[in-house]
């Protein structure tokens, strides 16, 4: 399962999908190296929630659109 996912991730190239840069494997270790991101979506949403900052409708729409674009791209590449 992990090998299939790794092969899939290596093929993806989309602005809304994090890039897999390298795979390092040893006897009992598998390390996936991804591009650097300041924060992921969960961290962003948690910070907003903890700071009691409501999400603007336009931001929700932009985030949802980006998620849909990424899902569509992944689905299109099986």
C-alpha positions in Angstrom: 0.0 0.0 0.0 2.8 2.4 0.9 4.6 1.8 -2.3 1.5 2.5 -4.4 0.9 5.7 -2.6 4.5 6.8 -3.0 4.4 6.0 -6.7 1.2 8.0 -7.0 2.6 11.0 -5.0 5.7 11.1 -7.2 3.6 11.6 -10.3 1.5 14.5 -8.9 2.4 18.0 -9.9 -0.3 20.5 -8.9 -0.2 23.8 -7.0 -2.7 22.6 -4.4 -1.0 19.2 -3.8 2.2 19.1 -1.7 5.2 17.7 -3.6 7.0 14.5 -2.7 10.7 15.4 -3.2 12.5 12.2 -2.1 12.0 8.8 -0.5 14.7 7.5 1.8 14.4 3.8 2.8 16.4 1.5 4.9 15.8 -1.9 6.3 13.0 -0.9 8.7 12.6 2.8 7.9 10.8 4.7 5.2 11.1 8.5 5.2 9.1 10.7 2.8 10.6 14.1 2.2 8.0 16.7 1.1 8.4 20.3 0.0 8.5 22.8 2.9 5.2 24.4 3.9 4.9 27.0 6.6 1.8 25.3 7.9 -0.9 22.9 6.7 -4.6 23.6 6.5 -5.4 22.1 9.9 -2.8 24.3 11.6 -4.2 27.3 9.8 -7.7 26.6 10.8 -6.7 25.7 14.4 -4.8 29.1 14.7 -7.9 30.9 13.5 -10.2 29.0 15.9 -7.9 29.6 18.9 -7.6 33.3 18.1 -11.3 33.5 17.9 -11.1 34.8 14.3 -14.1 33.8 12.3 -13.5 32.6 8.7 -14.7 35.0 6.1 -17.1 33.5 3.5 -14.7 34.5 0.7 -11.8 32.6 2.5 -13.9 29.6 3.0 -14.8 29.6 -0.7 -11.2 30.0 -1.8 -10.0 27.1 0.5 -12.8 24.9 -0.6 -12.1 25.6 -4.3 -8.4 24.7 -3.8 -9.4 21.5 -2.1 -11.8 20.7 -5.0 -9.1 21.5 -7.6 -6.6 19.2 -5.8 -9.2 16.4 -5.5 -10.1 16.7 -9.1 -6.5 16.6 -10.2 -5.8 13.5 -8.1 -8.9 11.8 -9.3 -8.0 12.6 -12.9 -4.7 10.9 -12.4 -6.2 7.8 -10.7 
